[in-house]
Amino acid sequence: MKIEDLIKTDQPLPPSRKLLLSILHTTNLINDNMSEALKPFDISIPQFNVLRILRGQKGKPANLSTIQERMVSKMSNTTRIVDKLITKEYVERVVCEKNRRKVEITITSEGLNFLNEIDPVIDNTEAMLTESLSALELESLTNNLQKLLK
């Protein structure tokens, strides 16, 4: 569908606005589909993101700033997200005995098992969202979007 149809305009859009509006609408579509896929598991996209970050640590703890740096959404309240994951017993927080200001977060075995359970659901959702693109188009689109990340 053309972006002009989505925003219901018959005015020509400058190419840069057309691109940015398309990205924003696509982002919303992706977020809606990912949220819907995660809903039965009672987990939000930012919580899922934190779990994947911690799994990527391969058993090594991460502090809150490391997690925040790697978050897809920099607007997320990492402390609140980690607290929710602790309540669900997917992560643990350890306060360093020598330096009480140093807090380390690790994923639990329950968290790893949970990710293993929902990975196929996320894989299927991602495949469904990108099924209209060829492998070459996926690579080209990814490369072009990464140019905007400066």
C-alpha positions as CSV (number, residue, x, y, z in Angstrom):
1,M,0.0,0.0,0.0
2,K,1.2,3.5,-0.8
3,I,1.9,5.8,2.1
4,E,-0.3,8.5,0.5
5,D,-3.2,6.0,0.8
6,L,-2.4,5.3,4.4
7,I,-2.3,8.9,5.4
8,K,-5.2,9.7,3.0
9,T,-3.6,12.5,1.0
10,D,-3.6,13.3,-2.6
11,Q,-0.8,15.9,-2.2
12,P,2.6,14.8,-3.6
13,L,5.1,14.2,-0.8
14,P,8.8,15.0,-0.9
15,P,10.8,11.8,-1.1
16,S,12.4,12.3,2.3
17,R,9.0,12.7,4.0
18,K,7.6,9.8,2.1
19,L,10.4,7.6,3.3
20,L,10.2,8.7,6.9
21,L,6.4,8.3,7.0
22,S,6.8,4.9,5.5
23,I,9.4,3.9,8.2
24,L,7.2,5.2,11.0
25,H,4.1,3.3,9.7
26,T,6.2,0.2,9.2
27,T,7.6,0.5,12.7
28,N,4.1,0.7,14.2
29,L,3.0,-2.4,12.1
30,I,6.1,-4.3,13.4
31,N,5.6,-3.3,17.0
32,D,1.9,-4.2,16.8
33,N,2.6,-7.6,15.4
34,M,5.5,-8.3,17.8
35,S,3.4,-7.2,20.8
36,E,0.5,-9.4,19.7
37,A,2.9,-12.4,19.4
38,L,4.4,-11.8,22.9
39,K,1.0,-11.1,24.5
40,P,0.1,-14.7,25.4
41,F,3.5,-15.0,27.1
42,D,2.8,-11.9,29.3
43,I,5.9,-10.1,28.2
44,S,6.5,-6.8,26.5
45,I,8.9,-6.0,23.7
46,P,11.3,-4.1,25.9
47,Q,11.3,-7.0,28.4
48,F,11.9,-9.5,25.6
49,N,14.8,-7.2,24.4
50,V,16.4,-7.2,27.8
51,L,16.2,-11.0,28.0
52,R,17.9,-11.3,24.6
53,I,20.6,-8.9,25.6
54,L,21.3,-10.9,28.7
55,R,21.3,-14.2,26.8
56,G,23.9,-12.6,24.5
57,Q,26.1,-12.1,27.5
58,K,26.6,-15.9,27.6
59,G,26.5,-16.2,31.3
60,K,28.4,-13.0,32.1
61,P,26.5,-10.4,34.1
62,A,25.6,-6.9,32.7
63,N,25.1,-3.7,34.5
64,L,22.1,-1.4,33.8
65,S,24.1,0.9,31.6
66,T,25.3,-1.9,29.4
67,I,21.7,-3.1,29.0
68,Q,20.4,0.5,28.3
69,E,23.1,1.0,25.6
70,R,22.0,-2.2,23.8
71,M,18.3,-1.6,24.0
72,V,16.5,-1.1,20.7
73,S,14.3,1.6,22.3
74,K,16.5,4.1,24.2
75,M,13.3,5.5,25.8
76,S,12.8,2.4,27.9
77,N,13.1,2.6,31.7
78,T,15.6,-0.2,32.1
79,T,15.4,-0.4,35.9
80,R,11.6,-0.9,35.8
81,I,11.9,-3.5,33.1
82,V,14.6,-5.4,35.0
83,D,12.4,-5.2,38.2
84,K,9.5,-6.8,36.3
85,L,11.8,-9.6,34.9
86,I,13.1,-10.2,38.5
87,T,9.5,-10.6,39.6
88,K,8.9,-13.2,36.8
89,E,12.2,-14.9,38.0
90,Y,13.7,-14.5,34.5
91,V,16.7,-12.4,35.7
92,E,18.6,-11.9,38.9
93,R,20.1,-8.7,40.4
94,V,23.3,-9.1,42.4
95,V,24.8,-6.2,44.4
96,C,28.6,-6.3,44.6
97,E,29.6,-6.7,48.2
98,K,32.8,-4.5,47.8
99,N,31.0,-1.7,45.9
100,R,27.3,-1.6,46.8
101,R,26.7,0.9,43.9
102,K,27.7,-1.8,41.4
103,V,24.7,-3.9,40.4
104,E,24.9,-6.8,38.0
105,I,22.1,-8.5,36.2
106,T,22.1,-12.0,34.9
107,I,19.5,-14.2,33.1
108,T,18.3,-17.2,35.1
109,S,17.8,-20.7,33.7
110,E,14.0,-19.9,33.8
111,G,14.7,-16.9,31.6
112,L,16.7,-19.0,29.2
113,N,14.0,-21.7,29.0
114,F,11.4,-19.0,28.5
115,L,13.4,-17.5,25.6
116,N,13.8,-21.0,24.0
117,E,10.0,-21.4,24.3
118,I,9.1,-18.0,22.6
119,D,12.0,-17.9,20.0
120,P,10.0,-19.9,17.4
121,V,7.0,-17.6,17.9
122,I,9.2,-14.6,17.2
123,D,11.0,-16.3,14.3
124,N,7.6,-17.0,12.7
125,T,6.3,-13.4,13.3
126,E,9.5,-12.0,11.7
127,A,9.2,-14.4,8.8
128,M,5.5,-13.4,8.3
129,L,6.3,-9.7,8.4
130,T,9.1,-10.0,5.8
131,E,7.6,-12.8,3.6
132,S,6.9,-10.3,0.7
133,L,10.6,-9.5,0.3
134,S,13.2,-11.6,-1.4
135,A,16.5,-12.3,0.3
136,L,18.2,-9.8,-1.9
137,E,15.5,-7.2,-1.1
138,L,15.9,-7.9,2.6
139,E,19.7,-7.3,2.4
140,S,19.3,-4.2,0.3
141,L,16.6,-2.7,2.5
142,T,18.7,-3.5,5.6
143,N,21.8,-1.9,4.1
144,N,19.9,1.2,3.1
145,L,18.3,1.7,6.4
146,Q,21.6,1.3,8.2
147,K,22.9,4.3,6.3
148,L,20.4,6.4,8.3
149,L,21.8,5.2,11.6
150,K,25.0,7.3,11.2
